[in-house]
């Protein structure tokens, strides 16, 4: 009963529109002595190439038997245009603040020593 099933791959974009990508029918032979046992099979599908930013969305895999259907949790993929530059300045800010504090510390120490004399 469960040896024949369908696998569906699809994308749901930010507007909640579902786009079918690929589907296939599987018929798995059960080896003698393995009946009535749980089996886990892996099926990989590579989505290539991601052509534009409209490819951004969550990608799902779904398996359907006669009376059962199971859906994966999904994988979110963010596609950026060519030439995108990440604008994170976290590292630069830390270095700048450290240098600024060091200069102020040295200046304050020099002023205290100068006033002492």
N, CA, C and O of each residue as an XYZ file, in Angstrom:
468
protein
N       0.821     -1.209      0.000
C       0.000      0.000      0.000
C       0.861      1.267      0.000
O       0.495      2.261     -0.628
N       2.004      1.240      0.701
C       2.811      2.447      0.844
C       4.066      2.432     -0.016
O       4.951      3.268      0.165
N       4.149      1.506     -0.934
C       5.354      1.440     -1.775
C       5.272      2.404     -2.950
O       6.296      2.721     -3.555
N       4.102      2.864     -3.277
C       3.944      3.814     -4.375
C       3.496      5.156     -3.810
O       2.489      5.242     -3.108
N       4.261      6.207     -4.126
C       3.955      7.531     -3.601
C       4.486      8.583     -4.563
O       5.295      8.293     -5.444
N       4.012      9.809     -4.375
C       4.442     10.931     -5.206
C       5.214     11.926     -4.357
O       4.892     12.158     -3.192
N       6.251     12.516     -4.970
C       7.050     13.543     -4.307
C       6.854     14.841     -5.086
O       6.969     14.867     -6.312
N       6.557     15.915     -4.359
C       6.340     17.223     -4.969
C       7.288     18.242     -4.344
O       7.460     18.278     -3.126
N       7.895     19.060     -5.182
C       8.730     20.172     -4.722
C       8.067     21.458     -5.201
O       7.691     21.569     -6.368
N       7.924     22.427     -4.302
C       7.311     23.691     -4.702
C       7.829     24.833     -3.843
O       8.456     24.624     -2.805
N       7.546     26.052     -4.308
C       7.970     27.267     -3.634
C       6.737     28.077     -3.271
O       5.767     28.123     -4.027
N       6.782     28.720     -2.101
C       5.748     29.688     -1.723
C       6.455     31.016     -1.511
O       7.331     31.122     -0.652
N       6.081     32.036     -2.289
C       6.765     33.330     -2.209
C       6.154     34.207     -1.123
O       5.259     33.775     -0.396
N       6.643     35.444     -1.018
C       6.191     36.359      0.036
C       4.717     36.746     -0.111
O       4.098     37.203      0.849
N       4.164     36.568     -1.292
C       2.743     36.857     -1.509
C       1.882     35.616     -1.302
O       0.696     35.617     -1.633
N       2.479     34.552     -0.753
C       1.827     33.270     -0.472
C       1.338     32.573     -1.738
O       0.359     31.828     -1.708
N       2.025     32.819     -2.843
C       1.694     32.146     -4.097
C       2.530     30.882     -4.201
O       3.742     30.910     -3.991
N       1.881     29.780     -4.525
C       2.544     28.480     -4.623
C       2.945     28.212     -6.073
O       2.120     28.283     -6.983
N       4.239     27.901     -6.270
C       4.742     27.587     -7.605
C       5.320     26.184     -7.607
O       6.263     25.893     -6.871
N       4.762     25.324     -8.423
C       5.269     23.956     -8.523
C       6.605     23.950     -9.247
O       6.765     24.632    -10.260
N       7.570     23.184     -8.735
C       8.904     23.132     -9.328
C       9.155     21.790    -10.008
O       9.675     21.735    -11.122
N       8.782     20.712     -9.327
C       9.113     19.387     -9.831
C       8.271     18.359     -9.091
O       7.950     18.545     -7.917
N       7.921     17.297     -9.759
C       7.230     16.189     -9.093
C       7.618     14.884     -9.766
O       7.992     14.853    -10.939
N       7.522     13.821     -9.006
C       7.827     12.509     -9.570
C       7.096     11.431     -8.792
O       6.780     11.599     -7.615
N       6.834     10.328     -9.462
C       6.169      9.180     -8.871
C       7.227      8.147     -8.527
O       8.079      7.831     -9.357
N       7.181      7.617     -7.312
C       8.137      6.615     -6.864
C       7.423      5.301     -6.591
O       6.302      5.276     -6.083
N       8.089      4.225     -6.934
C       7.595      2.894     -6.615
C       8.770      2.121     -6.036
O       9.675      1.713     -6.764
N       8.752      1.923     -4.723
C       9.877      1.316     -4.015
C       9.581     -0.148     -3.740
O       8.552     -0.489     -3.157
N      10.496     -1.008     -4.167
C      10.351     -2.445     -3.895
C      10.786     -2.724     -2.457
O      11.796     -2.189     -2.000
N      10.035     -3.553     -1.748
C      10.376     -3.914     -0.379
C      11.084     -5.270     -0.407
O      10.524     -6.256     -0.884
N      12.318     -5.314      0.108
C      13.046     -6.590      0.125
C      12.350     -7.619      1.008
O      11.682     -7.262      1.978
N      12.505     -8.869      0.675
C      11.904     -9.951      1.444
C      12.400     -9.887      2.892
O      13.593     -9.713      3.138
N      11.490    -10.027      3.830
C      11.830     -9.980      5.243
C      11.782     -8.576      5.832
O      11.926     -8.420      7.044
N      11.583     -7.548      5.005
C      11.550     -6.164      5.477
C      10.129     -5.605      5.532
O       9.936     -4.415      5.781
N       9.134     -6.467      5.299
C       7.746     -6.007      5.333
C       7.382     -5.572      6.749
O       7.936     -6.077      7.725
N       6.451     -4.634      6.850
C       5.941     -4.119      8.132
C       7.022     -3.482      9.007
O       6.920     -3.502     10.233
N       8.042     -2.922      8.386
C       9.077     -2.197      9.116
C       9.109     -0.762      8.600
O       8.828     -0.502      7.430
N       9.452      0.155      9.483
C       9.576      1.553      9.090
C      10.879      1.746      8.329
O      11.927      1.232      8.719
N      10.794      2.486      7.253
C      11.988      2.774      6.460
C      12.056      4.278      6.208
O      11.030      4.940      6.053
N      13.264      4.799      6.169
C      13.463      6.212      5.846
C      14.325      6.279      4.593
O      15.424      5.726      4.553
N      13.819      6.957      3.579
C      14.552      7.099      2.323
C      14.831      8.576      2.082
O      14.008      9.435      2.395
N      15.998      8.857      1.525
C      16.391     10.236      1.240
C      16.241     10.518     -0.242
O      16.640      9.712     -1.082
N      15.657     11.683     -0.562
C      15.522     12.114     -1.951
C      15.996     13.556     -2.029
O      15.408     14.436     -1.401
N      17.042     13.804     -2.785
C      17.571     15.152     -2.937
C      17.129     15.737     -4.275
O      17.002     15.035     -5.278
N      16.903     17.031     -4.253
C      16.601     17.739     -5.491
C      17.271     19.092     -5.428
O      17.042     19.846     -4.484
N      18.087     19.416     -6.400
C      18.822     20.679     -6.427
C      18.095     21.652     -7.362
O      17.820     21.337     -8.519
N      17.795     22.829     -6.834
C      17.109     23.859     -7.616
C      18.173     24.793     -8.170
O      18.776     25.560     -7.420
N      18.407     24.737     -9.459
C      19.454     25.551    -10.092
C      18.972     26.036    -11.438
O      18.192     25.325    -12.071
N      19.365     27.154    -11.905
C      19.887     28.264    -11.105
C      18.738     29.092    -10.580
O      17.626     29.027    -11.104
N      19.001     29.868     -9.550
C      18.007     30.815     -9.038
C      18.170     32.078     -9.874
O      19.141     32.817     -9.712
N      17.224     32.319    -10.761
C      17.395     33.298    -11.831
C      17.241     34.754    -11.422
O      17.911     35.624    -11.977
N      16.372     35.030    -10.465
C      16.131     36.430    -10.117
C      15.652     36.511     -8.674
O      15.485     35.495     -8.000
N      15.435     37.740     -8.215
C      14.963     37.919     -6.845
C      13.567     37.335     -6.647
O      13.146     37.131     -5.508
N      12.845     37.063     -7.724
C      11.526     36.429     -7.590
C      11.659     34.972     -7.140
O      10.665     34.340     -6.784
N      12.887     34.439     -7.155
C      13.123     33.086     -6.651
C      13.178     33.060     -5.129
O      13.233     31.983     -4.534
N      13.165     34.234     -4.487
C      13.151     34.299     -3.028
C      11.843     33.720     -2.513
O      10.771     34.032     -3.031
N      11.934     32.884     -1.503
C      10.738     32.299     -0.907
C      11.094     31.061     -0.110
O      12.269     30.742      0.069
N      10.082     30.370      0.364
C      10.279     29.139      1.123
C      10.001     27.957      0.207
O       8.973     27.901     -0.467
N      10.929     27.022      0.196
C      10.837     25.839     -0.666
C      10.446     24.628      0.179
O      10.985     24.404      1.263
N       9.500     23.858     -0.341
C       8.956     22.716      0.388
C       9.046     21.436     -0.421
O       9.107     21.444     -1.650
N       9.052     20.349      0.311
C       8.931     19.017     -0.272
C       7.704     18.382      0.365
O       7.491     18.491      1.573
N       6.907     17.723     -0.451
C       5.698     17.072      0.056
C       5.606     15.674     -0.541
O       5.903     15.469     -1.718
N       5.192     14.715      0.283
C       5.044     13.332     -0.169
C       3.592     12.927      0.031
O       3.006     13.174      1.085
N       3.014     12.297     -0.999
C       1.611     11.877     -0.911
C       1.485     10.389     -1.206
O       1.966      9.899     -2.228
N       0.821      9.672     -0.278
C       0.407      8.307     -0.508
C      -1.085      8.356     -0.812
O      -1.640      9.444     -0.967
N      -1.744      7.210     -0.901
C      -3.177      7.190     -1.212
C      -3.991      8.017     -0.221
O      -4.807      8.848     -0.619
N      -3.765      7.784      1.068
C      -4.600      8.427      2.086
C      -3.816      9.331      3.042
O      -4.384      9.860      3.997
N      -2.535      9.508      2.795
C      -1.692     10.293      3.697
C      -0.866     11.290      2.891
O      -0.453     11.001      1.768
N      -0.628     12.465      3.473
C       0.325     13.391      2.866
C       1.157     14.018      3.975
O       0.641     14.379      5.032
N       2.451     14.138      3.714
C       3.397     14.709      4.678
C       4.171     15.821      3.990
O       4.613     15.674      2.850
N       4.330     16.945      4.703
C       5.024     18.096      4.146
C       6.210     18.447      5.036
O       6.114     18.395      6.262
N       7.330     18.805      4.411
C       8.514     19.228      5.157
C       8.312     20.601      5.768
O       7.326     21.282      5.485
N       9.266     21.007      6.618
C       9.177     22.298      7.304
C       9.512     23.469      6.385
O       9.158     24.611      6.679
N      10.184     23.194      5.288
C      10.524     24.250      4.345
C      11.892     24.848      4.606
O      12.397     24.824      5.728
N      12.477     25.380      3.554
C      13.772     26.044      3.622
C      13.615     27.417      2.971
O      13.218     27.515      1.811
N      13.930     28.481      3.723
C      13.820     29.826      3.175
C      15.086     30.158      2.395
O      16.196     29.956      2.887
N      14.916     30.666      1.178
C      16.043     31.059      0.325
C      15.870     32.526     -0.039
O      14.820     32.934     -0.536
N      16.919     33.322      0.214
C      16.909     34.749     -0.134
C      17.846     34.947     -1.311
O      19.037     34.652     -1.220
N      17.308     35.448     -2.417
C      18.097     35.688     -3.627
C      18.275     37.191     -3.780
O      17.307     37.950     -3.736
N      19.536     37.617     -3.963
C      19.843     39.036     -4.114
C      20.328     39.300     -5.529
O      20.838     38.403     -6.200
N      20.164     40.545     -5.978
C      20.636     40.933     -7.301
C      22.155     40.863     -7.380
O      22.841     40.923     -6.359
N      22.668     40.739     -8.582
C      24.104     40.775     -8.808
C      24.649     42.121     -8.363
O      24.031     43.157     -8.609
N      25.786     42.111     -7.718
C      26.390     43.358     -7.259
C      25.920     43.804     -5.903
O      26.275     44.897     -5.463
N      25.123     42.986     -5.216
C      24.653     43.357     -3.879
C      25.838     43.460     -2.932
O      26.705     42.586     -2.920
N      25.879     44.521     -2.142
C      26.944     44.714     -1.159
C      26.305     44.724      0.220
O      25.405     45.518      0.495
N      26.776     43.837      1.079
C      26.262     43.779      2.442
C      26.702     45.038      3.189
O      27.889     45.364      3.203
N      25.770     45.734      3.799
C      26.069     47.032      4.416
C      26.221     46.930      5.927
O      25.903     47.886      6.634
N      26.685     45.828      6.429
C      26.897     45.671      7.859
C      28.200     46.359      8.258
O      29.264     46.039      7.727
N      28.114     47.313      9.202
C      29.282     48.067      9.635
C      29.678     47.710     11.069
O      30.364     48.499     11.719
N      29.275     46.570     11.570
C      29.532     46.183     12.951
C      30.996     46.192     13.316
O      31.364     46.776     14.335
N      31.841     45.571     12.528
C      33.268     45.481     12.813
C      33.925     46.865     12.786
O      34.742     47.184     13.650
N      33.572     47.668     11.812
C      34.152     48.998     11.697
C      33.787     49.869     12.897
O      34.616     50.650     13.366
N      32.569     49.746     13.395
C      32.127     50.537     14.551
C      32.912     50.144     15.802
O      33.316     51.015     16.571
N      33.130     48.854     16.015
C      33.881     48.381     17.181
C      35.310     48.909     17.141
O      35.814     49.382     18.160
N      35.971     48.841     15.991
C      37.350     49.326     15.855
C      37.405     50.836     16.087
O      38.290     51.318     16.795
N      36.483     51.578     15.507
C      36.453     53.037     15.664
C      36.275     53.428     17.132
O      36.989     54.298     17.631
N      35.334     52.795     17.821
C      35.111     53.102     19.235
C      36.332     52.759     20.086
O      36.680     53.511     20.997
N      36.981     51.639     19.801
C      38.176     51.243     20.552
C      39.301     52.259     20.370
O      39.943     52.662     21.340
N      39.535     52.670     19.130
C      40.578     53.671     18.857
C      40.240     54.991     19.531
O      41.116     55.612     20.133
N      38.994     55.433     19.447
C      38.565     56.680     20.059
C      38.765     56.654     21.576
O      39.269     57.619     22.150
N      38.374     55.561     22.223
C      38.549     55.434     23.670
C      40.027     55.399     24.047
O      40.420     55.961     25.069
N      40.846     54.744     23.232
C      42.289     54.699     23.505
C      42.891     56.099     23.413
O      43.680     56.483     24.276
N      42.537     56.862     22.389
C      43.053     58.229     22.217
C      42.612     59.101     23.383
O      43.424     59.849     23.928
N      41.349     59.026     23.780
C      40.853     59.820     24.913
C      41.559     59.436     26.207
O      41.889     60.300     27.019
N      41.790     58.146     26.397
C      42.475     57.678     27.600
C      43.908     58.198     27.662
O      44.357     58.657     28.712
N      44.616     58.130     26.557
C      45.999     58.614     26.496
C      46.035     60.127     26.715
O      46.901     60.627     27.433
N      45.108     60.852     26.106
C      45.041     62.306     26.259
C      44.755     62.687     27.708
O      45.397     63.589     28.246
N      43.808     62.018     28.339
C      43.463     62.315     29.735
C      44.645     62.027     30.649
O      44.924     62.809     31.558
N      45.331     60.938     30.428
C      46.510     60.595     31.230
C      47.597     61.653     31.049
O      48.204     62.084     32.029
N      47.848     62.073     29.817
C      48.861     63.095     29.541
C      48.492     64.412     30.214
O      49.372     65.078     30.759
N      47.232     64.805     30.196
C      46.793     66.047     30.836
C      46.952     65.977     32.351
O      47.371     66.951     32.978
N      46.618     64.826     32.944
C      46.772     64.664     34.383
C      48.237     64.752     34.787
O      48.559     65.380     35.796
N      49.126     64.137     34.023
C      50.565     64.190     34.321
C      51.103     65.594     34.109
O      51.976     66.017     34.867
N      50.632     66.331     33.129
C      51.100     67.688     32.842
C      50.673     68.645     33.959
O      51.451     69.489     34.402
N      49.383     68.492     34.417
C      48.865     69.346     35.493
C      49.597     69.078     36.787
O      49.778     69.995     37.589
N      50.022     67.850     37.015
C      50.723     67.468     38.234
C      52.055     68.196     38.363
O      52.463     68.569     39.463
N      52.733     68.397     37.229
C      54.027     69.065     37.237
C      53.781     70.528     37.405
O      54.728     71.313     37.442
